[in-house]
């Protein structure tokens, strides 16, 4: 065997130590990656660890299918709820006015309550000094089979326009 000097042996030892250190770093890096892969595999397999990967994937496919079915049921329920709300009273408008010349304060009113299709009711209350009369007329398709006053038509038009609250119509006498 050749005789090596102390410097050559130190250099060889340093090279071997460097290679060993690089190998040790690779082992640590691969151990961390392997641990992460095992953790992901365990997560994929689910709670029971005795299944193979095919069984785990099959389980998750069934789970996703179940969720899709539940979403479909919710979509149908939402459609039904939407259809019901279109028939609910959604539009309101009220017109206040003086029905008689000798009355002040705009105590008479006509109020339209309509659904999304323009169906509903228009309510009119005519207030005088000695009596009050209230009328309700059905509305279908924004019209009524009964004669509508100007204030009732204005209330229906306001409800259709989406106006909220009330309007103060001018003093109109119904005499």
TARA-V229908 format. One record per residue. N is the residue number from 1. OMEGA is omega in whole degrees, -180 to 180 (* if undefined). D_CENTER is the distance of its C-alpha to the mean C-alpha in whole Angstrom. Layout:
N OMEGA D_CENTER
N OMEGA D_CENTER
//
This chain:
1 -178 84
2 177 84
3 -180 84
4 178 81
5 -180 82
6 179 80
7 180 78
8 179 77
9 178 76
10 179 74
11 179 72
12 179 71
13 179 70
14 178 68
15 179 66
16 178 66
17 178 64
18 178 62
19 179 61
20 179 61
21 178 58
22 178 56
23 179 56
24 177 55
25 177 52
26 179 51
27 180 51
28 180 49
29 -180 47
30 177 47
31 179 46
32 179 43
33 178 42
34 178 43
35 179 41
36 179 38
37 177 38
38 180 39
39 178 36
40 178 34
41 178 36
42 178 36
43 179 32
44 -177 32
45 178 34
46 -175 32
47 -178 33
48 -173 37
49 -175 39
50 -180 41
51 175 39
52 -175 40
53 180 37
54 178 37
55 179 36
56 179 33
57 178 32
58 178 32
59 -178 30
60 176 27
61 177 27
62 179 27
63 179 24
64 178 22
65 177 23
66 178 22
67 177 18
68 178 18
69 180 19
70 178 17
71 178 14
72 178 16
73 178 16
74 179 12
75 178 12
76 179 15
77 179 14
78 177 10
79 179 13
80 179 15
81 177 13
82 178 12
83 179 16
84 -177 17
85 177 15
86 178 17
87 179 20
88 178 19
89 -175 21
90 -173 19
91 -178 22
92 173 24
93 -179 27
94 178 31
95 177 34
96 -178 37
97 173 40
98 -179 44
99 -177 45
100 -179 49
101 -175 51
102 -180 52
103 176 49
104 174 47
105 179 44
106 -178 42
107 178 41
108 180 40
109 170 37
110 -179 35
111 178 31
112 176 29
113 -172 26
114 174 24
115 -177 21
116 -179 20
117 -177 23
118 177 25
119 178 27
120 -176 27
121 171 30
122 -178 32
123 180 34
124 175 37
125 180 39
126 -176 43
127 175 44
128 -180 48
129 -173 51
130 -178 52
131 177 49
132 177 45
133 -180 44
134 -179 40
135 173 39
136 -179 36
137 178 36
138 179 33
139 175 31
140 -180 31
141 178 30
142 176 30
143 178 34
144 176 36
145 176 39
146 178 40
147 179 42
148 176 39
149 179 41
150 -180 40
151 178 38
152 176 36
153 178 35
154 178 34
155 178 32
156 179 30
157 179 30
158 178 28
159 180 26
160 -180 25
161 179 25
162 179 22
163 179 25
164 177 24
165 -174 27
166 174 30
167 178 33
168 178 37
169 -180 39
170 -180 42
171 -179 45
172 178 46
173 179 48
174 -178 48
175 * 52
//
